[in-house]
Amino acid sequence: MGWSDEVGMLFFPYDHHLLGMPKCRVTGCSQASVARQLCEGCRLRWRQAGRPDVDEYVEHARPGTRRTGVEDCSVKGCPRPFQSWRKPVCSTHLGQLTRLQVTLEEFLVRDDVVPLPAFGHCEVLACHRKRDGRSPYCHGHRVRWSSAVKRGLSTHDEARWRRTTAPVSANNEVSLRGLADRVVAEILYGIQARTREGLHTTQPVLRTLTNRLRELELPSLTAVDLDQVSRGERGFCSSLVTQVGRFGLTPEGERAKDVWNGAVFGHAGYLRFTGIHQPWLRSAAKEWAFFSLPQRRGKAIATCQEVVSAFALLSESLQLQREDCGNDIQAVGRRDITAFTNRLSYLRHTGVISARRTVVISRYVRSNLARMRSLGLTRSGEPLHGLPDDFALLAEDIPDDPEDTEAGKDLPPEVMRQVCEHLPSLAGTKRNGNENRVATELLIDTGRRPTEICQLRWDCLEQDSTGQNVLIYDNYKSGRKGRRLPISQATAGVITRQQELIRTDFPLTPTAELMLLPTRVGNPHGRKAIGAGWLSGRHREWIQSLPEFLVPTRVEINGQQVTKMLPFEKPKIFLYAYRHTYCQRHADQGIQPDVLQSLMDHRQLATTQRYYRVGEQRKREAVDRVSTMQFDRHGNRTWRQAKELLDDEYARRAVGEVQAPYGVCVEPSNVAAGGHACAVRFRCIGCDDFRTDASYLPDLEAYLADLLRNRERLAAFTSADDWAKAEATPSDEEITRVRRLVRRVREDLDALTDEDRAQIKEATSVLRRSRRHIVGLGMPRVGPPMPDFHPGRTA
């Protein structure tokens, strides 16, 4: 790009991939192309010709005769502008040429044809063209002024008209004349910064924006109200303002502000501390953020903003409930922490925040107050100097986690079937390519997180030693690179087709640098991937545009249970739901938990278990198997024969027993009281109404080990009276009963065949997983959920 400070003009190159507009493909045409590599005039004539094949059209088409721009008179040394490209001499010389009746070539070599003095430049501030007569304007602006006067513009407005009217445009030229010097500098820097980031800058958009800025007569780009510019230029103007706003910023400079620009720290977005009112708490939050940002990956700004917002709620609580509004750091203490937890409880009960959010906020404040202390912020001269030690949340201040809400986010098979049927409507456009559809297909087939799919490399497909396809991806959430996931041949075909398209679109970029799903904005070399946020937005718009998703639902009409096809809630169809569906689909196929944990790439099995529900059928099969290995307190089998429970027996068991330590209780009065009427105070091992089975064996073994440890510890304890030790020491009878019960369960398991033992082990795993949320003593057993049906497709 060329810039002439003397004339205030930007000159765009034709062949630059980010700044240029290639010349029209029609031979002999000098205009810049606007679409299909044709200029506006040639494109119009191409349409009038019936839209033939462009390659064939450009071979035979004739260029238009109209050309833009003005040159000096062809007479050597004459500074006046010529009349036109057809008559390349000034008006005076044109009159002389007409009178002499000679050709242009003959005219230019005559001795009596001499250069004439210039009239000067056009007095329109944005125009650098020369005047062609005694009028103060060039030919183009003379015509415009005449039209403006005819429309009613007063001569009193002529001065402003000269300052604000647009220049006469020409090919690959944009005039910055008439703009404030600061605006000119900001535009030049903004274009440079955009080009460095790979963003495309088009001449028409820049030309329209500069013309509007000239009309507004603003001193700086930062003074622009986006509502003052047309919709087509708002994005470009906003980008320039953003780039200018980053100029000269440093981390140390941002540190003193109340709103931080994340780009300075290498992240997107802004970090706002304006919600924290107390100066000491705001300064401490800034210090914490300054130290924490470099240690975070991914959406660091969003995560830090959540913590800052949690402290903003603490600040709000101090402001509302203290006379000094919490400004005296030495006056705050434990009562203010209690008031804060009470306020969180109030906000939860009024629906302002959710139960889960209450837990998260409490944990954020507790852990990061401790973090601030560990960073030395309580030292002399630091923001928290003088903060009392009791101004801290304790473990008991953190509410219990609400019941898990992750399981059940999977999509029914009818919904998945309709989603897949409509995938062709996600066909690519010039702006988003084919990436939208490919990403959605891969999310459905692989169950990866949206970010993991968006960031796939071009060479993400490999084959293992057996020739099977493997997807190579990075687990950004846990920071694990190069993860390997087995995929089907169909999924590999989706990736292969996308690789071919991307290789065609970016032929010059090495494949090692290409992304499988490159963004089509500001990405001339294919090295930047689409964002998960962008993909989520396009997916949401697509889902909303589809017809209703009908699923069979059991409803009660006139006392009768009937199945009706009712609409499924579209907001439940989001990108992450495909991951839950993937996990549930594999769980329903009987995939072992440890294998499923590996497929989901979780470090802990408990995390995987939150993604799916144990189906009703699998629960019933598990109960059928484990019920044959049920024992009473003496170790005697209560079910002597292997048989399936009848429906009524299955229902009776669901409501005829309550959870007890290491088993269940079937005593009627205790069951009726929900487990709160135990006559022996939960000495279940000594009660005939106690039942246990093989699924409780790990709990019984842990209980036995605990009893033995307590007995040894109390035997060595010398600081208590004998009666106290006797009361606290586990009885030999209880230990004997538990040891006998454990031995009896083990012996029966060992007596089974390998096949039966494997079945019992699987059934035990299912039952333990289904009751993993039941903790404590005397909690009533919750019946199984309604059956749920899931897609039958495999990965």
C-alpha positions in Angstrom: 0.0 0.0 0.0 1.2 3.5 -0.8 0.6 6.6 1.2 1.3 10.1 0.0 1.5 12.5 2.9 1.8 15.4 0.4 -1.6 14.8 -1.2 -3.2 12.8 1.6 -4.0 9.8 -0.5 -3.9 6.0 0.1 -3.0 3.9 -3.0 -4.1 0.3 -2.8 -2.2 -2.4 -4.7 -4.1 -4.6 -7.1 -2.5 -7.9 -6.1 -2.3 -7.8 -2.3 -4.3 -10.6 -0.7 -5.6 -8.4 2.1 -5.6 -4.9 0.6 -6.0 -5.3 -3.1 -8.9 -5.7 -5.4 -7.7 -7.6 -8.5 -8.2 -6.1 -11.9 -11.2 -7.2 -13.9 -10.5 -10.4 -15.9 -11.8 -9.0 -19.1 -8.9 -8.3 -21.4 -8.2 -4.6 -21.7 -10.4 -3.6 -18.7 -8.5 -1.5 -16.1 -11.2 -1.4 -13.5 -11.0 -3.3 -10.2 -13.2 -6.4 -9.8 -16.1 -6.5 -7.4 -17.5 -10.0 -7.8 -16.6 -13.1 -9.9 -13.4 -11.2 -10.7 -15.4 -8.8 -12.9 -15.7 -5.0 -12.5 -19.2 -3.5 -12.0 -19.6 -2.7 -15.7 -18.4 -6.0 -17.1 -20.5 -7.8 -14.5 -23.6 -6.0 -15.7 -22.8 -6.9 -19.3 -22.2 -10.5 -18.2 -25.7 -10.6 -16.6 -27.2 -9.1 -19.7 -25.6 -11.8 -21.8 -27.4 -14.5 -19.8 -24.8 -15.3 -17.1 -22.6 -17.6 -19.3 -19.6 -19.4 -17.9 -17.2 -16.7 -16.6 -14.1 -18.3 -18.1 -15.7 -18.4 -21.5 -17.1 -14.9 -21.2 -13.9 -13.2 -20.4 -12.2 -14.6 -23.5 -14.6 -12.9 -25.9 -16.0 -9.9 -23.9 -15.1 -6.4 -24.8 -14.2 -4.0 -22.0 -16.3 -0.9 -21.3 -15.2 2.5 -22.6 -15.8 4.3 -19.3 -12.6 4.9 -17.2 -12.1 6.7 -13.9 -9.4 9.1 -12.9 -8.0 12.3 -14.4 -4.6 12.9 -16.0 -2.9 16.1 -17.1 -3.3 17.5 -20.6 -1.4 15.5 -23.2 0.3 18.7 -24.4 3.8 18.5 -23.0 4.2 20.7 -19.9 0.5 21.7 -19.7 -0.7 21.3 -16.0 -4.4 21.6 -16.8 -6.6 18.4 -16.5 -7.7 16.7 -19.6 -11.3 16.5 -20.7 -11.6 12.7 -20.8 -9.8 9.5 -21.7 -11.1 9.9 -25.3 -10.1 13.5 -25.5 -6.8 13.6 -23.4 -6.3 17.4 -23.7 -7.5 20.3 -21.6 -10.6 22.3 -22.7 -8.5 25.2 -24.3 -6.3 22.8 -26.3 -9.4 20.8 -27.3 -10.9 24.0 -28.8 -7.6 24.6 -30.7 -7.5 21.0 -31.9 -11.1 21.3 -33.1 -10.3 24.5 -35.1 -7.2 23.0 -36.7 -9.0 19.9 -37.9 -5.9 17.7 -37.4 -5.3 14.4 -35.6 -4.2 14.3 -32.0 -0.7 13.0 -32.9 -0.3 15.9 -35.4 -1.6 18.4 -33.0 0.8 17.5 -30.2 3.9 18.0 -32.3 2.9 21.5 -33.7 5.1 24.4 -32.7 2.2 26.7 -32.0 0.8 24.3 -29.4 2.2 25.4 -26.1 1.5 24.6 -22.4 -0.9 26.9 -20.5 -0.8 28.1 -16.9 -2.7 26.1 -14.3 -5.9 27.3 -12.7 -4.9 25.8 -9.3 -6.4 23.0 -7.3 -10.0 22.3 -6.4 -11.0 24.1 -3.3 -13.0 21.1 -1.9 -10.8 20.1 1.0 -10.9 16.3 0.3 -10.1 16.8 -3.4 -6.5 16.8 -4.8 -7.6 17.4 -8.5 -6.8 20.5 -10.5 -9.4 23.0 -11.7 -10.2 23.1 -15.4 -11.4 26.7 -15.5 -12.0 29.8 -13.5 -14.5 28.0 -11.2 -13.1 27.2 -7.8 -13.8 23.5 -8.2 -12.7 20.7 -10.4 -15.1 19.5 -13.1 -16.6 16.8 -10.8 -17.2 19.0 -7.8 -18.4 21.9 -10.0 -21.2 19.6 -11.2 -21.9 18.5 -7.6 -22.1 22.0 -6.3 -24.4 23.0 -9.1 -26.7 20.1 -8.2 -26.5 21.0 -4.5 -27.6 24.6 -5.2 -30.5 23.3 -7.3 -31.6 21.2 -4.4 -31.7 24.3 -2.2 -28.3 24.5 -0.6 -27.6 28.1 0.3 -24.4 29.8 -0.6 -23.9 30.5 3.1 -23.4 26.7 3.5 -20.7 26.6 0.8 -17.8 26.8 3.3 -19.0 23.7 5.2 -19.8 22.0 1.9 -16.2 22.4 0.8 -15.0 20.9 4.1 -17.3 17.9 4.2 -18.2 16.8 0.7 -16.6 13.6 -0.6 -13.8 13.5 -3.1 -14.3 12.1 -6.6 -13.4 8.5 -6.3 -10.9 6.7 -8.6 -9.6 3.2 -8.9 -7.6 1.9 -5.9 -7.5 5.4 -4.3 -8.9 6.5 -1.0 -8.6 10.2 0.0 -7.9 11.0 3.7 -7.8 14.7 2.9 -10.2 16.9 5.0 -9.9 14.6 8.1 -8.3 15.7 11.3 -4.6 14.8 11.5 -5.3 12.5 14.5 -8.0 10.7 12.5 -5.6 10.2 9.6 -3.0 8.7 11.9 -5.5 6.5 13.6 -6.8 5.1 10.2 -3.3 4.4 9.0 -2.4 2.6 12.2 -5.6 0.7 12.3 -5.2 -0.6 8.7 -1.6 -1.6 9.5 -2.7 -3.5 12.7 -5.6 -5.2 10.9 -3.3 -6.3 8.1 -0.9 -7.7 10.7 -3.8 -9.7 12.1 -4.8 -11.0 8.7 -8.0 -9.0 8.3 -9.1 -7.9 4.9 -9.6 -4.1 4.3 -11.6 -3.2 1.2 -11.5 0.1 -0.5 -15.2 0.7 -0.9 -15.8 0.2 2.9 -12.9 2.5 3.8 -13.9 5.1 1.3 -17.5 5.2 2.6 -16.3 5.4 6.2 -13.9 8.2 5.5 -16.6 10.2 3.7 -18.8 9.8 6.7 -16.1 10.8 9.2 -15.5 13.9 7.1 -19.1 14.9 7.4 -19.1 14.4 11.1 -15.9 16.5 11.5 -14.8 14.5 14.6 -11.4 15.0 16.2 -10.7 11.3 16.8 -12.0 7.8 15.8 -12.7 7.2 19.5 -15.4 9.9 19.4 -17.4 8.0 16.8 -20.9 6.8 17.8 -21.4 3.6 15.7 -25.1 4.6 15.3 -23.7 7.6 13.2 -22.2 5.3 10.5 -24.1 3.0 8.2 -24.5 -0.6 9.1 -22.1 -1.8 6.4 -19.2 0.2 7.9 -19.9 -0.3 11.6 -17.9 -3.5 11.9 -14.9 -2.0 10.1 -15.1 1.2 12.2 -15.4 -0.7 15.4 -12.3 -2.7 14.4 -10.3 0.4 13.8 -11.4 1.9 17.1 -10.4 -1.4 18.8 -6.9 -1.3 17.2 -6.4 2.3 18.1 -7.5 1.7 21.6 -4.8 -0.9 22.1 -2.0 1.4 20.8 0.5 2.1 23.6 -1.2 -0.1 26.2 1.1 -2.0 28.6 0.2 -4.5 31.4 1.6 -2.1 34.0 -0.6 0.7 32.5 -3.7 -1.5 32.6 -3.0 -2.5 36.2 -4.0 0.9 37.4 -7.3 1.0 35.5 -10.7 -0.3 36.6 -11.3 -1.9 33.2 -8.5 -4.0 31.7 -8.1 -4.6 28.0 -7.5 -8.4 27.8 -5.5 -8.0 24.5 -2.6 -6.5 26.5 -2.3 -9.8 28.4 -2.8 -12.0 25.3 -6.5 -12.7 25.8 -9.7 -11.5 24.3 -12.3 -9.4 26.1 -12.2 -7.0 29.0 -11.8 -7.5 32.8 -14.0 -5.1 34.8 -13.5 -4.2 38.4 -16.1 -1.5 38.5 -18.5 -3.7 40.6 -16.1 -3.7 43.6 -16.8 -0.5 45.6 -14.2 -0.7 48.5 -10.8 0.7 47.4 -8.9 -1.9 49.4 -10.9 -4.8 48.0 -10.7 -3.5 44.4 -6.9 -3.1 44.6 -6.6 -6.6 46.1 -8.7 -8.0 43.3 -6.5 -6.3 40.7 -3.3 -7.6 42.3 -4.8 -11.1 42.3 -5.8 -10.8 38.6 -2.4 -9.5 37.6 -0.7 -12.5 39.1 -3.4 -15.0 38.0 -3.8 -14.2 34.3 -0.5 -15.6 33.2 -1.2 -18.8 35.0 -4.5 -19.5 33.1 -5.1 -21.0 29.7 -8.1 -20.9 27.4 -10.8 -18.4 28.4 -8.7 -16.7 31.0 -10.5 -13.4 31.0 -13.9 -15.1 31.4 -12.7 -17.2 34.3 -11.1 -14.3 36.0 -14.2 -12.2 35.5 -16.2 -14.8 37.3 -13.9 -14.5 40.3 -14.0 -10.7 40.2 -17.8 -10.9 40.0 -17.9 -13.1 43.1 -15.9 -10.4 44.9 -18.3 -7.8 43.5 -21.1 -9.6 45.4 -19.0 -9.6 48.6 -18.4 -5.9 48.0 -22.1 -5.3 47.5 -22.9 -7.2 50.8 -20.4 -5.0 52.7 -21.8 -1.8 51.2 -25.4 -2.7 52.0 -24.9 -4.1 55.5 -22.2 -1.9 57.1 -22.5 1.7 58.2 -19.1 2.5 56.8 -20.0 0.6 53.5 -17.0 -1.7 54.2 -14.4 1.0 53.5 -12.6 0.5 56.9 -10.6 -2.6 56.3 -9.8 -3.1 60.0 -13.4 -3.1 61.0 -14.6 -6.0 58.9 -14.7 -9.5 60.4 -16.5 -12.7 60.8 -20.0 -11.1 61.1 -19.5 -9.6 57.6 -18.7 -13.1 56.2 -21.9 -14.4 57.9 -23.9 -11.6 56.4 -22.4 -12.3 53.0 -23.4 -16.0 53.2 -26.9 -15.0 54.3 -27.2 -12.6 51.4 -26.1 -15.4 49.0 -28.9 -17.5 50.5 -31.4 -14.7 50.0 -30.3 -14.2 46.4 -30.7 -18.0 45.8 -34.2 -18.1 47.3 -35.3 -15.1 45.3 -34.1 -16.7 42.1 -31.4 -14.1 41.4 -28.7 -16.8 41.4 -29.0 -20.6 41.2 -28.1 -23.1 43.9 -25.0 -24.2 41.9 -23.9 -20.6 41.4 -24.1 -20.0 45.2 -21.6 -22.8 45.7 -19.3 -21.5 43.0 -19.3 -18.0 44.4 -18.6 -19.2 47.9 -15.7 -21.3 46.7 -14.3 -18.5 44.6 -14.3 -16.1 47.5 -12.9 -18.6 50.0 -10.1 -19.9 47.9 -9.0 -16.5 46.4 -9.1 -14.7 49.7 -6.6 -17.3 50.9 -4.7 -16.8 47.6 -4.5 -13.1 48.2 -3.0 -13.7 51.6 -0.5 -16.2 50.2 0.6 -13.5 47.6 1.6 -11.3 50.5 -1.2 -8.7 50.1 -1.6 -8.4 53.9 1.9 -7.0 54.3 2.5 -3.4 55.2 1.9 -1.2 52.2 -0.2 -3.8 50.4 -4.0 -3.5 49.8 -5.0 -6.0 52.5 -2.7 -4.7 55.3 -4.7 -4.7 58.5 -7.4 -7.2 57.3 -8.5 -9.3 60.3 -7.8 -13.0 60.2 -11.4 -13.9 60.7 -12.5 -12.2 57.5 -12.4 -15.5 55.6 -14.9 -18.1 54.6 -14.6 -21.5 56.4 -15.2 -24.9 54.9 -18.6 -25.1 56.7 -19.6 -21.8 55.0 -19.7 -23.5 51.6 -23.1 -24.9 50.8 -23.5 -28.5 49.8 -23.4 -29.1 46.1 -26.9 -29.3 44.6 -27.9 -32.7 43.2 -26.0 -33.4 40.0 -27.8 -31.9 37.0 -25.3 -33.1 34.3 -26.9 -36.5 33.6 -29.9 -36.3 31.4 -28.7 -33.6 29.0 -28.4 -36.2 26.3 -30.8 -35.9 23.3 -33.5 -38.5 22.5 -33.0 -40.6 19.4 -35.9 -38.9 17.6 -34.2 -35.6 18.1 -30.8 -36.9 16.9 -32.4 -38.5 13.9 -34.1 -35.2 12.9 -30.9 -33.2 13.5 -28.9 -35.5 11.2 -31.6 -35.4 8.6 -31.3 -31.6 8.4 -27.5 -31.5 8.3 -27.5 -30.7 4.5 -29.2 -27.4 5.3 -25.9 -26.4 7.0 -24.2 -26.3 3.6 -21.4 -23.9 3.3 -21.5 -20.3 2.1 -18.8 -18.0 1.0 -18.5 -16.6 4.5 -18.5 -19.7 6.6 -17.4 -22.4 4.2 -18.3 -25.9 5.0 -16.9 -25.7 8.5 -20.2 -25.3 10.3 -21.6 -28.6 9.0 -18.4 -30.5 9.4 -17.9 -29.3 13.0 -21.5 -30.4 13.9 -21.0 -33.8 12.4 -17.8 -34.4 14.2 -19.3 -33.2 17.5 -22.1 -35.8 17.1 -19.8 -38.6 16.0 -16.9 -38.1 18.5 -18.4 -36.5 21.6 -15.5 -34.1 21.9 -15.8 -30.7 23.4 -16.6 -27.8 21.0 -13.2 -26.2 21.5 -11.4 -29.5 20.8 -13.2 -29.9 17.5 -12.8 -26.3 16.4 -9.0 -26.5 17.0 -8.4 -29.7 15.1 -5.3 -29.6 12.9 -5.5 -30.5 9.2 -3.5 -33.7 9.8 -5.7 -34.8 12.7 -6.6 -38.2 11.0 -4.2 -41.2 11.5 -4.4 -45.0 11.4 -3.3 -47.3 14.2 -1.2 -50.5 13.8 -4.3 -52.4 12.8 -5.3 -50.0 10.1 -8.2 -48.5 12.0 -8.9 -44.7 12.0 -7.9 -42.6 14.9 -8.7 -38.9 15.6 -5.8 -36.9 17.0 -7.0 -33.9 19.1 -5.9 -31.8 22.1 -7.7 -31.8 25.4 -7.5 -28.1 26.1 -9.5 -28.2 29.3 -7.1 -30.5 31.0 -4.0 -29.5 29.1 -3.3 -32.9 27.5 -2.0 -32.8 24.0 -2.2 -35.4 21.3 -5.1 -37.5 22.5 -6.2 -40.4 20.4 -9.8 -41.4 19.8 -11.0 -44.4 17.7 -13.5 -43.3 15.0 -15.6 -45.0 12.4 -14.9 -45.1 8.7 -17.9 -42.7 8.1 -16.4 -40.1 10.4 -13.0 -40.5 8.8 -14.7 -39.9 5.5 -16.1 -36.5 6.7 -12.6 -35.5 7.8 -11.0 -36.6 4.5 -13.5 -34.6 2.4 -12.9 -31.5 4.5 -9.1 -32.0 4.1 -9.5 -32.0 0.3 -11.6 -28.8 0.4 -9.2 -26.9 2.7 -6.2 -28.0 0.6 -7.9 -26.5 -2.4 -8.8 -23.3 -0.7 -5.2 -22.8 0.8 -2.9 -24.5 -1.7 0.2 -22.5 -0.7 0.1 -23.1 3.1 2.0 -26.1 4.4 -0.4 -28.8 5.7 1.4 -28.8 9.1 0.2 -25.2 9.6 -3.4 -25.6 8.3 -6.5 -26.0 10.5 -9.2 -28.5 9.6 -11.9 -25.9 10.3 -10.3 -22.5 9.3 -12.3 -19.3 9.8 -13.1 -17.4 6.7 -12.6 -14.0 8.3 -9.1 -12.5 8.7 -7.5 -15.8 7.8 -5.8 -15.6 4.4 -3.5 -18.6 5.0 -5.9 -20.9 6.8 -3.9 -20.9 10.1 -6.7 -19.6 12.3 -9.6 -21.9 13.4 -13.2 -21.0 13.9 -14.2 -20.2 17.5 -16.4 -22.3 19.7 -18.5 -19.2 20.4 -19.0 -18.5 16.8 -19.9 -22.1 16.1 -22.4 -22.2 19.0 -24.1 -19.0 17.7 -24.5 -20.4 14.2 -25.7 -23.8 15.5 -28.3 -22.0 17.7 -29.6 -20.0 14.7 -29.7 -23.2 12.6 -31.7 -25.2 15.3 -34.2 -22.3 15.6 -34.7 -22.3 11.9 -35.7 -26.0 11.8 -39.2 -27.4 12.2 -40.3 -28.6 15.6 -38.6 -31.7 16.9 -41.4 -34.1 17.8 -40.8 -36.8 20.4 -43.1 -39.5 21.9 -44.2 -38.4 25.4 -46.4 -40.2 27.9 -49.3 -37.9 29.0 -52.4 -38.4 31.0 -55.7 -37.5 29.3 -59.0 -38.2 31.0 -57.3 -40.5 33.5 -55.6 -42.5 30.8 -51.9 -42.7 30.0 -51.4 -42.1 26.3 -48.4 -41.5 24.1 -48.4 -38.2 22.1 -45.9 -36.6 19.8 -45.0 -33.4 21.5 -42.4 -30.7 20.6 -38.9 -31.0 22.1 -37.5 -27.9 23.7 -35.0 -26.5 21.2 -32.8 -24.7 23.8 -31.9 -28.2 25.0 -30.2 -28.8 21.6 -26.8 -27.2 22.1 -23.3 -28.2 21.2 -22.3 -29.8 24.5 -25.5 -31.9 24.5 -23.8 -34.0 21.7 -21.1 -34.9 24.2 -23.6 -36.1 26.7 -25.5 -38.0 24.0 -22.2 -39.7 22.9 -21.5 -40.8 26.5 -25.1 -42.0 27.0 -25.1 -43.9 23.7 -22.1 -45.9 24.7 -23.3 -46.5 28.2 -26.5 -47.9 26.8 -24.5 -50.3 24.7 -22.9 -51.7 27.8 -19.4 -50.2 27.4 -17.4 -50.8 30.6 -17.1 -47.7 32.8 -13.3 -47.6 32.6 -13.4 -47.8 28.8 -16.1 -45.1 28.8 -13.9 -43.0 31.0 -11.0 -43.4 28.5 -13.3 -42.5 25.6 -14.4 -39.3 27.4 -10.8 -38.5 28.3 -11.6 -37.9 32.0 -9.1 -38.4 34.8 -11.7 -39.6 37.2 -14.5 -42.1 36.7 -16.8 -40.0 38.8 -16.7 -37.2 36.2 -17.7 -39.7 33.5 -20.6 -41.0 35.6 -22.1 -37.5 35.7 -22.6 -37.6 31.9 -25.0 -40.5 31.8 -27.8 -42.3 33.6 -28.1 -45.9 34.3 -31.1 -47.1 32.3 -34.2 -48.7 33.9 -33.7 -52.0 32.1 -30.0 -52.2 33.3 -31.0 -51.4 36.8 -33.7 -54.1 36.8 -31.2 -56.7 35.4 -28.7 -55.7 38.1 -31.3 -56.0 40.9 -32.3 -59.4 39.5 -28.7 -60.7 39.6 -27.6 -59.1 42.9 -30.8 -60.1 44.7 -29.8 -63.8 44.5 -26.8 -62.9 46.6 -28.6 -61.0 49.4 -27.7 -61.9 53.0 -29.2 -61.2 56.5 -27.1 -60.2 59.5 -26.0 -63.8 60.2 -24.7 -64.2 56.6 -27.6 -66.5 55.5 -28.9 -66.1 52.0 -32.4 -64.6 51.8 -32.9 -65.5 48.1 -32.0 -69.2 47.6 -32.9 -69.4 44.0 -31.9 -67.3 41.0 -35.1 -65.9 39.7 -36.3 -62.6 38.2 -38.4 -60.3 40.3 -41.9 -59.8 39.2 -43.1 -56.3 38.5 -45.0 -56.0 41.8 -42.0 -57.4 43.7 -39.7 -55.0 42.0 -42.0 -52.1 43.0 -42.4 -53.4 46.5 -38.6 -53.4 47.0 -38.4 -49.9 45.8 -40.8 -48.6 48.5 -40.4 -51.4 51.1 -36.9 -50.7 52.2 -34.7 -47.7 53.1 -31.0 -47.1 52.9 -29.1 -48.2 55.9 -25.3 -48.3 56.7 -23.8 -51.0 54.4 -27.2 -52.3 53.2 -30.9 -51.8 53.5 -33.5 -52.0 56.3 -36.9 -53.7 55.8 -38.4 -53.0 59.2 -41.9 -51.6 58.4 -42.1 -48.8 61.0 -38.6 -47.5 60.1 -39.4 -47.7 56.4 -42.6 -45.8 56.9 -40.6 -43.1 58.8 -38.2 -42.7 56.0 -35.4 -44.3 57.9 -35.7 -42.0 61.0 -37.3 -44.5 63.4 -34.5 -47.1 64.0 -35.1 -48.7 67.4 -31.4 -49.8 67.8 -29.9 -46.5 66.6 -28.4 -47.9 63.4 -26.7 -50.9 65.0 -27.8 -52.7 61.8 -25.4 -55.6 62.1 -27.3 -56.7 65.2 -30.8 -56.4 63.7 -32.8 -59.1 61.9 -34.4 -56.5 59.6 -31.0 -55.7 58.1 -30.2 -56.9 54.5 -27.0 -56.5 52.5 -25.7 -57.9 49.2 -22.6 -58.2 47.1 -22.9 -54.6 45.9 -22.1 -53.4 49.5 -19.1 -55.6 49.9 -16.6 -52.7 49.5 -18.4 -50.8 52.1 -18.5 -53.7 54.6 -14.8 -54.3 54.1 -14.1 -50.6 54.7 -16.3 -50.6 57.8 -14.5 -53.7 59.2 -11.1 -52.1 58.6 -12.4 -48.9 60.4 -13.6 -50.9 63.4 -10.2 -52.6 63.7 -8.3 -49.4 63.5 -10.6 -47.7 66.1 -10.1 -50.6 68.5 -6.3 -50.5 68.2 -6.2 -46.8 68.6 -8.5 -46.8 71.7 -6.5 -49.6 73.2 -3.3 -47.4 73.0 -5.2 -44.3 74.3 -4.4 -43.6 77.9 -5.9 -40.2 78.6 -9.5 -41.4 79.0 -11.4 -43.2 81.8 -12.1 -46.9 81.4 -15.9 -46.4 81.1 -15.4 -43.9 78.3 -13.0 -46.2 76.4 -15.4 -49.1 76.9 -18.3 -47.0 75.4 -16.2 -45.9 72.4 -14.5 -49.2 71.7 -16.2 -51.3 69.0 -17.5 -54.5 70.5 -15.9 -57.8 69.7 -19.3 -59.2 68.8 -19.8 -56.4 66.2 -16.4 -57.0 64.7 -17.1 -60.8 64.6 -20.4 -60.3 62.9 -19.0 -58.0 60.3 -16.0 -60.2 59.6 -18.3 -63.2 59.2 -20.7 -61.3 56.9 -17.7 -60.2 54.7 -16.4 -63.8 54.6 -19.8 -65.2 53.7 -20.3 -62.8 50.8 -16.8 -63.5 49.5 -17.2 -67.3 49.7 -20.4 -67.2 47.8 -18.8 -65.0 45.1 -15.8 -67.3 44.9 -18.2 -70.3 44.4 -19.7 -68.8 41.3 -18.5 -69.6 37.8 -16.3 -67.1 36.1 -19.2 -66.0 33.9 -21.7 -65.6 36.8 -19.0 -63.7 38.8 -18.5 -61.3 35.9 -22.2 -60.8 35.6 -22.5 -60.1 39.4 -19.5 -57.7 39.2 -21.2 -55.7 36.3 -24.5 -55.7 38.2 -22.8 -54.5 41.3 -21.1 -51.7 39.4 -24.5 -50.6 38.0 -26.2 -50.5 41.4 -23.4 -48.7 43.1 -23.3 -46.1 40.3 -27.1 -45.6 40.5 -27.0 -44.9 44.2 -23.8 -42.9 44.3 -25.6 -39.8 45.4 -27.3 -41.4 48.4 -25.1 -40.6 51.4 -25.7 -40.5 55.2 -27.9 -42.6 57.4 -31.6 -43.4 57.0 -32.1 -41.8 53.6 -35.1 -43.2 51.8 -34.3 -45.0 48.5 -35.4 -43.1 45.4 -37.2 -45.1 42.8 -35.7 -45.5 39.3 -36.4 -42.8 36.6 -38.7 -43.4 33.7 -37.2 -45.3 30.8 -35.1 -43.2 28.4 -34.4 -44.1 24.8 -31.3 -43.1 22.9 -29.9 -43.3 19.4 -28.8 -46.7 18.2 -25.9 -45.4 16.2 -22.3 -46.3 17.0 -19.2 -44.2 16.9 
